[in-house]
Amino acid sequence: RLEVGGCGMKAKFLILLLTVFVTACSSITSDGDIRVFTYNGHEYLYHQRGGLMHSVSCPCNEPQPKLTEWQELEMAIAMTESEFNTDAVGSNNDSGILQITPVYVAEVNRLSGKDYRHSQSFDAATSVEMFNTLQSFKNPEKDIDKAIYYHNKSPFYKKKVMQNLAFIKRYEAFRLTLINYDND
């Protein structure tokens, strides 16, 4: 919410710019002093005295589904490997959010017949795809212990992933509590 009262020239200019944008936007509906408009897939409310705010009825405010146990594991591994940094580079030529090595990529390619390149490990979606491709061949039952072992065989690594998995599970439970609370 953007308040105009007592704000500087930049805020007033922004309000003026948004007002011009809102009045020029083709997807505007008006309910008295409130204008509703859609921009970049999101729904906004604009009130002349209250300013601009994101609509609570915007589709992006819909409750997100609960993560599966496998997705929680993927997050725990990413947290352990790179603290969610897609640009991370390790000392063993491991890279990306899951710290994938060239040997790992070669193994995924050998098993799947695909042609991944190590440089693609910097893309989070591709890293997860490679991880899941390897797991589908070596661990089709999606056993958590095996998944960790096939990613890194160190007992210390397994302990760290399990700690991070417990953290992710607590986070996910709290996130769902907030979503349910906010939607009541």
C-alpha positions as CSV (number, residue, x, y, z in Angstrom):
1,R,0.0,0.0,0.0
2,L,1.4,3.3,-1.0
3,E,0.4,6.4,1.0
4,V,0.6,9.8,-0.6
5,G,0.1,12.0,2.5
6,G,3.5,13.5,3.6
7,C,5.4,11.7,0.8
8,G,8.0,13.3,-1.4
9,M,7.9,14.2,-5.0
10,K,8.9,10.7,-6.2
11,A,5.9,9.1,-4.5
12,K,3.5,11.6,-5.9
13,F,5.0,11.1,-9.4
14,L,4.6,7.3,-9.0
15,I,0.9,7.8,-8.0
16,L,0.4,10.1,-11.0
17,L,2.1,7.6,-13.3
18,L,0.0,4.7,-11.9
19,T,-3.2,6.7,-12.2
20,V,-2.4,7.4,-15.9
21,F,-1.6,3.7,-16.4
22,V,-4.8,2.5,-14.6
23,T,-7.0,4.8,-16.6
24,A,-5.3,3.7,-19.8
25,C,-5.5,0.0,-19.0
26,S,-8.1,-2.0,-20.9
27,S,-8.9,-4.5,-18.2
28,I,-10.1,-2.0,-15.6
29,T,-13.3,-2.3,-13.7
30,S,-14.5,0.4,-11.4
31,D,-16.5,0.1,-8.2
32,G,-17.0,3.7,-6.9
33,D,-13.7,5.0,-5.8
34,I,-11.8,1.7,-6.3
35,R,-10.4,0.6,-9.6
36,V,-9.4,-3.0,-10.2
37,F,-6.9,-3.8,-12.9
38,T,-4.7,-6.6,-14.1
39,Y,-1.1,-6.2,-14.9
40,N,1.4,-8.9,-15.7
41,G,-1.0,-11.6,-14.5
42,H,-1.7,-10.0,-11.1
43,E,-4.8,-8.2,-9.9
44,Y,-4.3,-4.8,-8.2
45,L,-6.7,-2.3,-6.5
46,Y,-6.2,1.4,-6.8
47,H,-8.0,3.8,-4.5
48,Q,-7.6,7.6,-5.1
49,R,-7.0,8.2,-1.4
50,G,-5.6,4.9,-0.3
51,G,-3.1,4.2,-3.1
52,L,-2.2,1.0,-4.8
53,M,-2.3,-2.5,-3.3
54,H,-2.2,-6.1,-4.5
55,S,-5.6,-7.6,-4.5
56,V,-6.3,-10.5,-2.1
57,S,-8.4,-12.1,-4.8
58,C,-5.4,-12.3,-7.1
59,P,-4.8,-15.9,-8.4
60,C,-1.3,-15.8,-7.0
61,N,-2.8,-15.7,-3.4
62,E,-4.3,-19.1,-3.8
63,P,-3.0,-21.6,-1.3
64,Q,0.0,-23.4,-2.6
65,P,0.0,-27.2,-2.4
66,K,1.9,-29.0,0.3
67,L,5.4,-30.2,-0.8
68,T,5.8,-33.9,-1.2
69,E,8.4,-35.7,0.9
70,W,10.6,-36.0,-2.2
71,Q,10.3,-32.2,-2.9
72,E,11.3,-31.6,0.7
73,L,14.4,-33.8,0.2
74,E,15.3,-31.9,-3.0
75,M,15.1,-28.7,-1.1
76,A,17.2,-30.1,1.8
77,I,19.9,-31.3,-0.7
78,A,19.9,-27.9,-2.4
79,M,20.2,-26.2,1.0
80,T,23.1,-28.5,1.9
81,E,24.9,-28.2,-1.4
82,S,24.6,-24.5,-2.2
83,E,22.2,-22.8,0.3
84,F,20.0,-22.4,-2.8
85,N,22.6,-20.5,-4.8
86,T,22.3,-21.4,-8.4
87,D,25.6,-19.7,-9.2
88,A,27.6,-21.8,-6.7
89,V,30.8,-23.4,-7.8
90,G,32.7,-25.9,-5.7
91,S,36.3,-26.9,-5.5
92,N,35.7,-30.2,-7.5
93,N,34.2,-28.6,-10.5
94,D,30.7,-29.1,-9.0
95,S,28.2,-26.3,-9.8
96,G,24.7,-25.1,-9.5
97,I,22.1,-25.4,-6.8
98,L,22.7,-29.1,-6.5
99,Q,26.5,-28.9,-7.0
100,I,26.5,-31.3,-9.9
101,T,29.9,-32.6,-11.3
102,P,30.8,-33.4,-14.8
103,V,31.0,-37.1,-13.8
104,Y,27.4,-36.9,-12.5
105,V,26.3,-35.3,-15.8
106,A,28.1,-38.1,-17.8
107,E,26.4,-40.8,-15.6
108,V,22.9,-39.2,-16.2
109,N,23.6,-39.1,-19.9
110,R,24.9,-42.7,-20.0
111,L,21.8,-44.0,-18.1
112,S,19.2,-41.9,-19.9
113,G,20.6,-41.5,-23.4
114,K,20.2,-37.7,-23.1
115,D,22.8,-35.1,-23.9
116,Y,23.0,-32.8,-20.8
117,R,26.0,-30.5,-20.6
118,H,27.7,-29.6,-17.3
119,S,27.1,-25.9,-17.9
120,Q,23.3,-26.6,-17.6
121,S,23.8,-27.4,-13.9
122,F,23.6,-23.6,-13.2
123,D,19.9,-23.8,-14.2
124,A,18.0,-24.9,-11.2
125,A,15.2,-26.7,-13.1
126,T,17.8,-28.6,-15.2
127,S,19.7,-29.6,-12.1
128,V,16.6,-31.0,-10.5
129,E,15.8,-32.7,-13.8
130,M,19.2,-34.4,-13.9
131,F,18.9,-35.3,-10.2
132,N,15.5,-36.9,-10.8
133,T,16.7,-38.7,-14.0
134,L,19.6,-40.3,-12.1
135,Q,17.3,-41.2,-9.2
136,S,14.7,-42.8,-11.5
137,F,17.4,-45.2,-12.7
138,K,19.2,-45.9,-9.5
139,N,16.4,-45.3,-7.0
140,P,13.0,-45.8,-8.6
141,E,11.3,-46.4,-5.3
142,K,12.4,-42.9,-4.2
143,D,14.0,-44.1,-0.9
144,I,15.4,-41.1,1.0
145,D,18.5,-42.8,2.3
146,K,19.4,-44.2,-1.2
147,A,18.7,-40.8,-2.8
148,I,21.2,-39.1,-0.4
149,Y,23.7,-41.9,-0.9
150,Y,23.6,-41.6,-4.7
151,H,24.1,-37.9,-4.5
152,N,27.0,-38.0,-2.0
153,K,28.2,-41.1,-0.2
154,S,29.7,-39.3,2.9
155,P,28.1,-40.1,6.2
156,F,28.7,-36.5,7.3
157,Y,26.8,-35.4,4.2
158,K,23.8,-37.6,5.1
159,K,23.7,-36.2,8.6
160,K,23.7,-32.6,7.3
161,V,21.0,-33.4,4.7
162,M,18.8,-35.0,7.4
163,Q,19.2,-31.9,9.6
164,N,18.3,-29.7,6.7
165,L,15.3,-32.0,5.8
166,A,14.0,-31.6,9.4
167,F,14.3,-27.8,9.1
168,I,12.5,-27.9,5.7
169,K,9.7,-30.0,7.2
170,R,9.3,-27.5,10.1
171,Y,9.3,-24.6,7.6
172,E,6.7,-26.4,5.4
173,A,4.4,-27.1,8.4
174,F,4.6,-23.4,9.4
175,R,4.0,-22.2,5.9
176,L,0.9,-24.3,5.6
177,T,-0.3,-23.1,9.0
178,L,0.1,-19.5,7.8
179,I,-1.7,-20.2,4.5
180,N,-4.6,-21.9,6.3
181,Y,-4.8,-19.1,8.9
182,D,-4.8,-16.3,6.3
183,N,-7.5,-18.1,4.2
184,D,-9.9,-18.5,7.1
